[in-house]
Amino acid sequence: MGYETKIKLPGSNYTYNLHENVKRFSLRDNGFIETKQGNFQLVRPLDATPQSREGFKLKITVNKEINGFKMSITTANGLRSVDIFKDEKYKMNQDKFYFLMDGMIERNVFDKE
């Protein structure tokens, strides 16, 4: 999967894209870690308890040019993508996803449509 300028997760209500003014320091201030390749990666659990090693994770990778990104929700081990929007039993995970994304939107990392 290549880097995209806009991403809509399957079943999600919104399409996300990078904010036009996002900078390297903005990403680091919001928890992104710079990888050896120069990309920026954020991994956040979508569980009720952050210490839990089970559940789903939000993974976002922004390329080093800061003009494209990848976003997925994966199983706890990160090996398989999941669709948390297909079933109402994942409502808490959906709410946490939207909460995390809204926080990054407020800090001008992402925009949503």
C-alpha positions, -999 to +999 in steps of 0.1 A: +000+000+000+015+033-011+012+067+006-021+085-001-031+121+001-066+112+013-078+081+032-112+069+042-112+038+063-138+012+053-170+020+071-158+053+085-179+084+082-150+107+072-122+111+047-089+123+062-060+142+047-029+159+060-034+196+070-017+220+046+004+235+074+016+203+091+053+203+099+079+178+112+077+193+147+039+192+147+041+154+141+066+149+168+046+171+192+016+148+186+033+115+194+047+106+160+081+089+161+107+094+133+117+060+118+151+051+104+139+059+069+128+094+079+090+087+080+069+095+110+049+067+127+021+068+153+007+037+169-022+041+194-043+014+211-081+017+207-088-003+239-107+007+270-075+002+290-042+015+274-021-011+293-040-040+276-020-059+251-052-071+233-076-052+211-070-030+181-044-004+172-045+027+151-014+029+129-005+061+109+026+066+089+034+099+073+062+099+046+093+120+051+082+146+025+050+151+046+028+149+016+013+115+019+003+090+046-010+055+054-036+048+080-050+015+092-066-002+122-050-035+130-051-064+154-030-062+185+000-078+168-003-054+139-004-082+112-040-079+100-062-049+092-097-049+107-129-030+101-142-017+134-170+002+117-189-029+105-203-039+138-219-020+167-201-041+192-169-021+184-187+012+193-161+020+220-132+015+196-150+037+170-154+065+196-118+063+206-107+064+170-128+095+163-115+111+196-079+105+186-084+119+151-104+149+163-075+157+186-051+157+157-075+178+136-076+204+164-038+205+164-036+210+126-021+176+117-052+163+098-083+177+081-115+157+076-142+158+050 
